[in-house]
């Protein structure tokens, strides 16, 4: 036959002289024929040798001849694809990986296809796309996958490790331009290795394998890398693994090094989100679920809110996004921002019947008097939508709290009395539906106490302490205040001491303040310096907690019960009562550094000026406190008392401030007392007598601290 000028004198017909090769070319399943010949020892020999029946040298791989390892690789793959895992495993066991590794590098470095032999398009697909490295490494990968399916995870991990160790040398001098089939095997092996170690129970090896997969230059595509990152995140967050930091060899100078498993998970999730923003990967809602959980563990809800706001429109339904943002901002202490998002979600054109959003909005409104009316509407919508007794109880509870706050800002005594009646009615109905809600019992106790029903308040305080096992300080405070209002001061002192023994140190700030601000309690008279030392102990604990945490973390509120601001404020009040003015001023400066505009701090400053006979400065401080918080009763009473001493022309202004204080807090004994003095100075003797009588009656049931401090 005439030579083909383009093929260097060799023709396709001349190459296909071997019977084995003819079978491979003609048979639609060439793998079976090739391996059949190999198993019979007719054309293939172990160790890479070939018989004369194979036309081309197996080491050149220019023809269709296959050595022993390649043939077993093809047969094993075929059996694996058929589902014969055990048969495939027996076939793969005959492959000598170490012997084949010696031939990998030349085949991998051969980038230029030979002109001899068939063109790539003419070769069977099962052979043409696989050089020896691809075939054997894929066989070892499939062997590890077979072992994994058979429950032999440790052996599977070791086999998979051998695949990666075999190709690692190729990546030491940069990422080589390897063929797609081999790259696919590398990707799959990198993914499989940590999973195999996990199933084997070797969690430290799994941790190291995940890091190796992400830090080594395996030339992984974006989707493969993202899958590994997401599995690693789930392993870090939910695997309950003993975490250890990355080794120094894996760390790059100047990079962020996580300190625990949660920080490492958050770092990976941030990388996944960045890649999604850049269009490198597809959106997966589970990423935000994992990030929500991780940031919640770290109490970094503002970061979570920022991430939610950066998610492109169309990913989340906007009402779902708004309600989630409301939860984030509420948990971070930004209640105004939270309420604004909830209002958007609960708009009548959006999702007005969202029970969760309604409950959170009503809860926020129940904390502020000026939002109480809005909270009443939310609570009533919850009751109307409730399909179970539990939800109805929640709605009635929130309704009672909102009505109680609303009663403090109405203008007439009749409206106040009506709202107080409705408050107790709602709380009682809620209690009949759910008798095991400790917070409901506490709120009922506070409401009874504010309405001076001390017997019922005392019963609720005892029930709350029993329900919580005495571990919550506010129950002991309620008990002590009720006992002090009943003039049972020695029992109130015992209750405070018991509370200090039963509660955690973080919860003792309000108790210590109660202990030192009640002049009727013996302990306050006998050992005020004990309270100073207790406050100092709390401060040392707060400082230790702050020093051990990130500087960006908000540490003002400790477990929702006492804050560093309250500690400094309490110390300032204590030093003022002892006339230690310099120490009191230092404590006030510390408090102002934490909260620049606080009516409580300004009122304490005014008290210091008044005690030192600096009347003008005291009045200015009280006015500033009133301007900062319009419903601050103590400042209104102090302003009215000072104005009453300035002469007859200031009496109308003093009466106005005192009357406004009584509108907010009708049971304020000092407001009634000073108002009586104003009426007496103004010549209204009958009105003065009524005010003095009210002050005397309230004194008989006046607690050492206002009940409003509990809510």
TATALIN-V390612 format. One record per residue. N is the residue number from 1. SS is DSSP state (a for helix, b for strand, c for the rest). NEAR is the number of other ideal C-beta (glycine too) atoms within 8 Angstrom. Layout:
N;SS;NEAR
N;SS;NEAR
//
This chain:
1;c;5
2;c;3
3;c;9
4;c;9
5;a;4
6;a;4
7;a;11
8;c;8
9;c;5
10;c;10
11;c;9
12;a;8
13;a;6
14;a;8
15;a;13
16;c;10
17;c;6
18;c;11
19;a;6
20;a;14
21;a;15
22;a;9
23;a;12
24;a;13
25;a;10
26;a;5
27;c;9
28;c;3
29;c;7
30;a;14
31;a;11
32;a;10
33;a;12
34;a;15
35;a;12
36;a;8
37;a;12
38;a;14
39;a;6
40;a;6
41;c;6
42;c;8
43;c;11
44;b;16
45;c;9
46;a;5
47;a;7
48;a;12
49;c;9
50;b;12
51;c;9
52;c;3
53;c;9
54;c;14
55;c;9
56;c;11
57;c;7
58;c;13
59;c;6
60;c;8
61;c;8
62;c;8
63;c;12
64;c;11
65;c;15
66;c;11
67;c;13
68;a;12
69;a;15
70;a;13
71;a;13
72;a;15
73;a;14
74;a;15
75;a;13
76;a;16
77;a;13
78;a;11
79;a;11
80;a;13
81;a;6
82;a;6
83;c;5
84;c;8
85;a;10
86;a;8
87;a;8
88;a;15
89;a;13
90;a;8
91;a;11
92;a;15
93;c;7
94;c;8
95;c;14
96;c;7
97;a;10
98;a;6
99;a;9
100;a;12
101;a;8
102;c;7
103;c;10
104;a;13
105;a;9
106;a;7
107;a;11
108;a;12
109;a;6
110;c;7
111;c;4
112;c;4
113;c;4
114;c;7
115;c;5
116;c;7
117;c;8
118;c;8
119;c;5
120;a;7
121;a;4
122;a;6
123;c;10
124;c;9
125;a;6
126;a;9
127;a;12
128;a;8
129;c;9
130;c;11
131;c;11
132;a;14
133;a;11
134;a;13
135;a;13
136;a;15
137;a;15
138;a;13
139;a;15
140;a;16
141;a;15
142;a;13
143;a;15
144;a;18
145;a;11
146;a;15
147;a;13
148;a;14
149;a;7
150;c;9
151;c;5
152;c;8
153;a;13
154;a;9
155;a;9
156;a;16
157;a;15
158;a;9
159;a;13
160;a;15
161;a;9
162;a;10
163;a;15
164;a;13
165;a;7
166;a;12
167;a;13
168;a;9
169;a;7
170;a;9
171;a;13
172;c;5
173;c;3
174;c;5
175;c;6
176;c;7
177;c;4
178;c;9
179;c;8
180;a;6
181;a;10
182;a;14
183;a;10
184;a;8
185;a;13
186;a;15
187;a;12
188;a;9
189;a;14
190;a;13
191;a;13
192;a;14
193;a;14
194;a;16
195;a;11
196;a;15
197;a;14
198;a;12
199;a;8
200;c;11
201;c;6
202;c;10
203;a;11
204;a;9
205;a;10
206;a;14
207;a;13
208;a;8
209;a;11
210;a;13
211;a;10
212;a;9
213;a;14
214;a;10
215;a;7
216;c;8
217;c;6
218;c;9
219;c;8
220;c;10
221;c;6
222;a;9
223;a;8
224;a;11
225;a;10
226;a;11
227;a;9
228;a;15
229;a;12
230;a;13
231;a;12
232;a;13
233;a;14
234;a;10
235;a;14
236;a;14
237;a;12
238;a;6
239;c;9
240;c;3
241;c;11
242;c;5
243;c;9
244;c;5
245;c;7
246;c;8
247;c;6
248;a;5
249;a;4
250;a;7
251;c;9
252;c;4
253;c;4
254;c;3
255;c;6
256;c;4
257;c;7
258;c;10
259;c;5
260;c;7
261;a;10
262;a;11
263;a;10
264;a;11
265;a;14
266;a;13
267;a;10
268;a;12
269;a;13
270;a;8
271;a;9
272;a;15
273;a;11
274;a;8
275;a;11
276;a;12
277;a;7
278;c;6
279;c;4
280;c;6
281;c;9
282;c;5
283;c;7
284;c;7
285;a;7
286;a;7
287;a;13
288;a;10
289;a;8
290;a;14
291;a;13
292;a;9
293;a;9
294;a;14
295;a;13
296;a;10
297;a;7
298;a;9
299;c;9
300;c;8
301;a;12
302;a;10
303;a;8
304;a;13
305;a;12
306;a;8
307;a;11
308;a;13
309;a;7
310;a;6
311;c;9
312;c;4
313;c;4
314;c;3
315;c;7
316;c;8
317;c;5
318;a;8
319;a;11
320;a;8
321;a;11
322;a;14
323;a;16
324;a;10
325;a;13
326;a;16
327;a;10
328;a;14
329;a;15
330;a;12
331;a;9
332;c;10
333;c;7
334;c;9
335;a;10
336;a;6
337;a;8
338;a;16
339;a;13
340;a;8
341;a;13
342;a;15
343;a;9
344;a;10
345;a;14
346;c;13
347;c;8
348;c;4
349;c;3
350;c;11
351;c;9
352;c;8
353;c;7
354;c;11
355;a;10
356;a;7
357;a;14
358;a;15
359;a;13
360;a;14
361;a;16
362;a;16
363;a;10
364;a;15
365;a;16
366;c;12
367;c;8
368;c;9
369;a;10
370;a;6
371;a;12
372;a;16
373;a;8
374;a;9
375;a;18
376;a;13
377;a;8
378;a;16
379;a;15
380;a;10
381;a;11
382;a;16
383;a;11
384;a;6
385;a;10
386;c;11
387;c;4
388;c;6
389;a;7
390;a;8
391;a;12
392;a;11
393;a;13
394;a;12
395;a;15
396;a;15
397;a;15
398;a;16
399;a;14
400;a;16
401;a;11
402;a;17
403;a;14
404;a;15
405;a;16
406;a;13
407;c;12
408;c;12
409;c;11
410;c;9
411;c;4
412;c;6
413;a;6
414;a;6
415;a;10
416;a;12
417;a;8
418;a;8
419;a;13
420;a;12
421;a;8
422;a;9
423;a;13
424;a;13
425;a;9
426;a;13
427;a;15
428;a;9
429;a;9
430;a;15
431;a;12
432;a;6
433;a;10
434;c;10
435;c;5
436;c;5
437;c;11
438;a;10
439;a;7
440;a;13
441;a;13
442;a;13
443;a;14
444;a;14
445;a;16
446;a;13
447;a;14
448;a;13
449;a;16
450;a;10
451;c;8
452;c;8
453;c;8
454;a;12
455;a;6
456;a;10
457;a;14
458;a;12
459;a;9
460;a;14
461;a;13
462;a;9
463;a;9
464;a;15
465;a;13
466;a;8
467;a;9
468;a;10
469;c;6
470;c;12
471;c;7
472;c;12
473;a;12
474;a;10
475;a;13
476;a;17
477;a;13
478;a;17
479;a;14
480;a;14
481;a;16
482;a;15
483;a;13
484;a;15
485;a;12
486;c;9
487;c;6
488;c;8
489;a;11
490;a;7
491;a;8
492;a;16
493;a;11
494;a;8
495;a;12
496;a;15
497;a;9
498;a;10
499;a;15
500;a;10
501;a;6
502;a;8
503;c;14
504;c;7
505;a;8
506;a;11
507;a;13
508;c;15
509;a;15
510;a;14
511;a;15
512;a;14
513;a;12
514;a;14
515;a;13
516;a;12
517;a;12
518;c;12
519;c;7
520;c;7
521;c;14
522;a;8
523;a;11
524;a;13
525;a;7
526;a;5
527;c;6
528;a;11
529;a;6
530;a;8
531;a;13
532;a;11
533;a;8
534;a;11
535;a;14
536;a;8
537;a;9
538;a;15
539;a;12
540;a;8
541;a;10
542;a;12
543;a;8
544;a;8
545;a;10
546;a;8
547;a;6
548;c;5
549;c;8
550;c;4
551;c;4
552;c;3
553;c;8
554;c;7
555;c;10
556;c;7
557;b;8
558;b;11
559;c;8
560;c;4
561;c;10
562;b;12
563;b;10
564;a;11
565;a;11
566;a;11
567;a;14
568;a;14
569;a;15
570;a;13
571;a;14
572;a;15
573;a;13
574;a;14
575;a;13
576;a;14
577;a;9
578;c;7
579;c;6
580;c;8
581;a;10
582;a;6
583;a;9
584;a;15
585;a;10
586;a;8
587;a;13
588;a;15
589;a;8
590;a;9
591;a;14
592;a;10
593;a;5
594;a;10
595;c;8
596;c;4
597;c;4
598;c;12
599;a;11
600;a;9
601;a;13
602;a;14
603;a;15
604;a;14
605;a;10
606;a;17
607;a;12
608;a;14
609;a;12
610;a;12
611;a;8
612;c;7
613;c;5
614;c;8
615;a;9
616;a;6
617;a;9
618;a;15
619;a;12
620;a;9
621;a;13
622;a;15
623;a;10
624;a;9
625;a;16
626;a;13
627;a;6
628;a;10
629;c;8
630;c;5
631;c;9
632;c;13
633;a;12
634;a;8
635;a;16
636;a;15
637;a;15
638;a;14
639;a;14
640;a;18
641;a;12
642;a;13
643;a;13
644;a;13
645;c;5
646;c;7
647;c;5
648;a;6
649;a;5
650;a;10
651;a;13
652;a;6
653;a;8
654;a;15
655;a;13
656;a;9
657;a;13
658;a;16
659;a;9
660;a;9
661;a;14
662;a;12
663;a;8
664;a;11
665;c;11
666;c;7
667;c;8
668;c;13
669;a;10
670;a;9
671;a;15
672;a;14
673;a;11
674;a;14
675;a;14
676;a;15
677;a;10
678;a;14
679;a;13
680;a;10
681;a;9
682;c;9
683;c;5
684;c;8
685;a;8
686;a;6
687;a;9
688;a;12
689;a;9
690;a;9
691;a;13
692;a;11
693;a;8
694;a;9
695;a;13
696;a;8
697;a;8
698;a;12
699;a;8
700;a;7
701;c;10
702;c;7
703;c;11
704;c;12
705;c;10
706;c;7
707;a;12
708;a;8
709;a;7
710;a;9
711;c;7
//
